[in-house]
Amino acid sequence: MKRFSIVVALFAGTAIALVHADSQPTLARNGMVVSQNDIASRVGVEALEDGGSAVDAAVATAFALAVTHPTAGNIGGGGFMVHRAASGDAIVYDFREAAPAGASSTMWFENDEYSSERHHRSHLSVGVPGTVAGLHLAWQDHGRLPWRRLVEPSIALARDGFTVTHALSASLARVLERMSQYPPSVAHFSKHGVPYAAGETFAQPELADTLERIADEGPAGFYAGKTAKLIADEMRKNGGLITEEDLASYEAKKREPIRGTYRGYETLHTILNVVDFGMNVQEAIDAPRFHHQWLPDRINYERHGLSPDTISLLEARGHTLREVGGQGAAEAILFDVEANLLAGALDRRRADGGAVGTDR
């Protein structure tokens, strides 16, 4: 059976081969990190160059993203990690958020009607975070470097600050009005209500303190003690449900991955454009995408992602279609077994990403 590896992070949608860009991936022989922030990718590569494992690099990158990529990188959320050893053995770490014990089927209702505001923008919308527990569990199984070594770069980035890019400046400015009902968020992500400008330094001392506790105590520095009390107090004062007991009882889980074969390839994750259309991994990431899920029953497609006749045929079959500016964000690393090379591809739909390799 043919074997090759593609690792995809934060991917929503399916790539299709309508636009064939002549773009090249980043190549390296001994290590590769790709993420939505170049600073974070470099933090991960430094872990590899210090003798760390792939999981060490992932943990260091994830904590750095919690500082440099506030849009999605965070310690207040959750996720998954798929680990595949050289032997082919694979495991999934499931650290998605969990519902607090006080959750109910009607908690997002207001006056007997569903409230989108409650569901998406209130303290009731928050689940018990899983990121810290999940990263620590994976590190316990596969890490080589000390835990503190992996968290220290993010502490420095939060304490000393980093340079705000044009993309981050625009992102923070866009959400400032929405944050206005949450003064602590405004205080953290702006200068007394004024957006950070590109070129300025963004420091987060309170986040640095939280990361220090995580570095010193592991998950206990987040799920117990001062951090847990701060989270529970914030919830209690603002109608949220998460308690210190919810935090203390959170557990990340190990699961078996879903395996499959496609055209003779054994895969955990795959990009069809690589297999079917001979694209390199960067071209596959660049290609337009479409996405469909159960609800809403609608096909989202990127501009030039579907030909006009395909759109007409789908609409004739009763499908609802919508053109979107960008469908998801994907980062990928492909290992070419024959060439013994890693090819890293970043998603240029989002600014500030980085594919960083090492030959050391």
Secondary structure, DSSP 8 states (H G I E B T S, - for coil): -EE-EEEEES--SEE-TTS------EEESSEEEEES-HHHHHHHHHHHHTT--HHHHHHHHHHHHHHH-TTT--SSS-EEEEEE-TTS-EEEEEE--B--TT--TTTTEETTEE-HHHHHHSGGG--B--HHHHHHHHHHHH--S-HHHHHHHHHHHHHH-EE--HHHHHHHHHHHHHHTT-HHHHHHHSBTTB---TTSEE--HHHHHHHHHHHHHTTHHHHSHHHHHHHHHHHHHTT----HHHHHT---EEE----EEETTEEESS--HHHHHH---HHHHHHS-EEEE-SSS--EEEETTSS-HHHHHHHHHTT--EEEES-----EEEEEETTTTEEEEE--TTSTT-EEEEE--
